[in-house]
Amino acid sequence: MSKQIIESHLYNVDLGPRSYDIHIEPGCLSQLGSAMGNIFQSPTRCMIISNITIAPLYLQTVKDSLQQAGWQVSECILPDGERYKTMQSFEQIMDALMQAKLSRNEPVIALGGGVVGDMTGFAASCYRRGIPFIQVPTTVLAQVDSSVGGKTAINHPHGKNMIGAFYQPKLVWIDPLVLNTLEIREVRAGIAEAIKYGLIRDAALFNWMQNNLDSALNLDGHVLSTMIHTSCRHKAEVVMADETEQGMRALLNLGHTFGHAIESMTHYETYLHGEAVAMGTLMAARLSEQLNHAPTGTEDRIRACYQAADLPTSIPSFSADAWLDAMGHDKKNIGSRIRYILLRDIGDAFLAEDVSPDAIRALIASYA
């Protein structure tokens, strides 16, 4: 990826006293220390939370940047993977914070993908009833989606992200150059989340993604820059309109009700989050067609896009009872009603709360 052809972008997520910037710039990883000087009046202590995969690659760069700016830095290194997004890892972070004796005004920095970001944010929301945290996302998925918006959580055996809080970061610091070290499977999974924004609210973005998939998969700097900043703009707009998901923010969960069920039923060991969301989105598209909300061919258009990105499109086989039980634990549900995000068309999603269990059983039967 060429540093020279990637533009820098700055967005402000305007949430009043909880407002923060999203800064996107190639090479900015080594400038985090000076950026934090604009947020905190005087550097004191901080902690970097990362995992065993990312830490050997980028921890020293971030530490050097912080120490050069006068910060005293400690660290907490977690195992890598969705299956470690657990209470045990949360306790590991809390133990590290206790040992470091960070005060209420001293920040933690999430250096990693969505799992690290979610767990760090949740720990920050709990420790001393809330300390500042910074998001430094290192995967496509985290850069286009999960680092923005303040959703923090850990998983529970009964469901994904069931234990968490809305807790906004103080800064989102995105360096697209770190994507050079990602495995291609991680790139594909992140691209699935970028495609999601096109499906929900921007048909032109969906078409653009279809036309530029090869370049994105090859880490073309200009294409990735456009994909990241466009996704962040959409996420910021939705979060500003509905911070705690009382209405339109729920649309960002297209594919997630089914996708989270897939992750849970496969024990978080088979699919990456973006892969599960892609499969879940195909299920939502088929359901939209079966209920006569979306035109015939909507699922096929989405499937062709995912297949071009080499994302999984074959739905795993579980009984309808298993699907309904897993989705019954989804955090978006109200009472006993399972909430689904469906499509009227590409670029036009809506929230449906009146989908019957029989419609879901018919959907599952269609995969037999």
Residue, then its C-alpha position, 0 to 999 in steps of 0.5 A: m500500500s502506497k502512503q503517498i496516494i492515501e488522503s487523510h481525513l478527519y471527522n468529528v462525532d458530535l455528541g456534546p460533551r462526549s464528542y470525539d474525532i476520527h482521524i484517518e491518515p497513513g503513517c499516523l500510528s507513530q504520531l499518537g503520543s502528540a495527538m493525545g497531548n491535545i486531549f489530555q492537559s499533561p501526560t501521565r500514565c496510560m496502558i496499551i491493551s493489545n493481543i499476541t498477534i498485533a503486539p509484536l507488530y505495532l506495540q513498540t511503535v505506539k509505546d515509543s510515540l507515547q514515551q516521546a510525548g512524556w507518557q509512562v506506559s504499561e501494557c496488557i497483552l491478551p490472547d487473540g480471537e473471538r473465542y477469548k472475548t470472555m469474562q476471563s479476558f475482561e478479568q485479565i484487563m481489570d487485574a492489569l489496571m489494578q496493578a498499574k493503579l491507573s487513576r480516573n483520568e489516565p487512559v487505556i489504548a485499544l491497539g487491535g481489532g474489534v475484539v480488543g476494542d470492544m473489551t478495552g472499551f468495556a473495561a474502561s467503562c467499568y474501571r473506577r466507574g469510567i476512565p478514558f480510552i482511545q481506539v487504535p484499530t488495526t483490522v479492516l473491520a475495526q477501521v470501517d466499523s467497530s472502533v466508531g460508535g462506543k459499543t463495548a462488550i464481551n461475549h457470553p455462552h448464551g449470546k454475543n456481546m450480551i454483557g457491555a455498555f455504550y461508552q464512547p472513546k476519546l479518539v479514534w486513530i486510524d492508520p491504514l498502513v497497518l492493514n499491510t500485515l493482515e491475512i487476506r481472510e481478515v481483509r475479506a471479513g472487514i470488507a463485508e462490514a463496508i459492503k453493509y453500509g451500501l446495503i443499508r443506506d448507500a446503493a451507490l457505495f454498494n455498486w462502487m464496492q462491487n466495482n472495486l473489490d479486487s483493488a480492495l482485496n489487493l490493499d490498493g491505498h486509494v480504494l481502501s482510503t475511500m472505503i474506510h472514510t466513507s464507512c466512518r462517515h456513515k457510522a458517525e452520521v448514524v451514531m450522532a442521530d441515535e447514539t444508544e440504538q433507540g431507532m435508526r442505529a439498529l439498522l447497522n445490525l443488518g445480518h447480525t441477528f442471524g450472524h451472531a447466531i451462527e457465531s454462537m452456534t459454532h462456538y466462535e471457532t469457525y467463522l470470523h465476525g465479518e464472515a458470519v455477518a455476510m452469511g446472516t445478510l444473505m439470510a436477511a435478504r432471502l427473508s426480505e424477498q420471501l416476505n415480499h419486502a425486497p424485489t426478486g434478485t436482491e439476494d442474488r446481487i448480494r451473493a454475487c458481491y460476497q462471492a467476488a470477495d471470496l466470503p462464505t455464502s453457504i449457510p450452516s445447517f442447524s434446526a429451526d429450533a436451534w436458530l430461534d433459540a440462538m436468536g432469542h438471546d440477541k441483545k436487540n430483542i424487545g421482550s420475547r420479540i426477535r427484531y430483524i433488519l430487512l431490506r426493501d432494496i439495495g440501500d434501503a434497510f428497515l427494522a421489522e418486529d413482526v416476523s413470525p416464527d413460522a416465517i423463520r422456519a420457512l426460511i430455514a427450510s429453504y436451505a435444506 
